[in-house]
Amino acid sequence: MRLADPENTPTAVSGGGSSALPPHSNAPLSGRAGARTRHNKPRPRRYKCGLPQPCPELHLAFRLVSGAANVIGPKICLEDKMLMSSVKNNVGRGLNIALVNGVNGELIDAKFFDMWAGDVTELLKFIRTLHEGTLVFVASYDDPATKMNEETRRIFSELGSSVAKDLSFRDSWLFVGAKGVQDKSPFEQHTKNSKSTNKYEGWPEALEMEGCIPQRTTDG
């Protein structure tokens, strides 16, 4: 199973590094709310999950946003459906994970796992017995790594992650992988927690990632 087609790589990943907590701006506001003039340019059309262009046929559109510091929760959108968000009240500190059927795009399950004070065995139960072709969407919030052990890192690596083996305290991480993937996933973003580069006090900037994932055929 592959997570990206070579001919569709331009739509694979965009964003990354954009912040859910924008800095204060001193730019003056102009115009009236709702006012229109003939000089106003039409808003660019947005497609599923806010993508700037539609996905090819038999592809699933997604958009992930990591948590910002420990203030704003993450988001996982697939095919214009919000699978996890603060509004849905199903996100939390640690790793926020949505499991999706790779054939039809239907949500199998969505849970968050506290990687600072939680029990890593609960996460392992969730990701150990995935069916072949299951898509795994991951968005970090606050701390994704403190409770990670060797088995956890190995499983995420087998799902296609290039980063899991080095993930550390309070890093920002977004990842889309799959059970049975042949190569490393092209859908991954990572920013290290570093005092010299952190955007917030104690945390790196939030991340955004969007793209198009080929649906798995029923014959594999």
Disulfide bonds with the S-S distance in Angstrom:
Cys49-Cys77 2.11
Cys55-Cys212 2.12
